[in-house]
Amino acid sequence: MALHAVSPAAASSPPRAFSVLLPQRPGCAYLAKQLVLTRSSTNFMRLQGGTMHSDKRAVLTHATIEEIEAEKSVIEDQAKEKMDKAIETVQSNFNTVRTGRANPAMLDRVEVEYYGTPVNLKSIAQISTPDATSLLIQPYDKSSLKLIEKTIVAANLGVTSSNDGDVIRITVPPLTSDRRKELAKTVAKLAEDGKVSIRNIRRDAIKAYDKLQKEKKLSEDNVKDLSADLQKVTDEYMKKIESIQKQKEQELMKI
């Protein structure tokens, strides 16, 4: 038979006596003994074979509401900051998916192997939009002209290119029905990548809460409540990704 410790809030109350019936030996009458428990938050009293024993065990220290809110604020704010960056990445990736109009952003992800090092095209060339259907690329180093053109062709952007020895002209043709479908699939893939990033951020935040629980700074119920709040935040960011995905798909269909 084990007697559990009382809550810390009751630890300061006066000792209370009560009776416990203990068997002396089989077939004999029960013997009433008067026991007094000193309500200690750090001492657990247990009864074995009619003898009182005292064990010192670790006691969970419950966090105050202020402490819980402080932990939530730090972890949730960090998660939101990372989720905001994930949304920015998704939007940036969407911008690289070309539409029927020429847009320098469609070259944002193009990297050129420049002197053995991958560099972003925009860092080694000036890009302009002379009209709605073409781009002009003027390398700062003319010796890289052919290399840049080769890289653009390999990127499979669905455009045509030509160079006159000084600049590269990119012509953006109208989108065909099949090409629209391909681009819609690309947009869906980029959106799903963004959602995976959001889920990973949520997972890491919950791990932070679990760590605090192991350190006895949060209770299991605290972690459940905080995780539920974090899920609401996650759902909001998922909706943001779905919203910008829908906008991009509508943009593709209108062209």
Disulfide bonds with the S-S distance in Angstrom:
none
